[in-house]
Amino acid sequence: MKKISTILSVIMILTASTTFGQRYLSEVFSDVTVTSDVTYGVNATVIAYAQLGQAIPENLKMDIYQPAGDTETDRPLILYFHTGNFLPTPQNGSPSGTRQDLNVVEMCSRLARMGYVVASCDYRLGWNPVATDQETRVNTLINAAYRGVQDSRTAIRYFRMTEATQNDPYGIDP
């Protein structure tokens, strides 16, 4: 079984390299165009629920990276969601946690120079790791992950909508 998987992998790589040339495999563009702060949806956030007593609407934002000067109209789309443990940046204990982190910008730029359209998306936060009981910690983490899945699906719907109703401004393959 392992030999068959290896053979299939080699065939796929060879097919991709002959079909696409160097596009999507190495950087073929020298510059990237970035469209910042695109609102892809609005949904309720619970991050300030303890202070306000209610969920409030939050604009879901993303930055879209495209190869500058590319004329291709059916490019693959990559949705990139940063790390951050569903916590705001200072509380997550990590140097990362936003769509504008240096490592996120570099990764998205590299992928765009390879010919991809890349959307670096924010998502709703809201895990409570300091709750006094384990059940609350577990439930808030599960709910935060669920909201992240909802936000990723919202981003997908946004790109399908732009392709269908706005004449595909990002040149993606739906």
Disulfide bonds with the S-S distance in Angstrom:
none
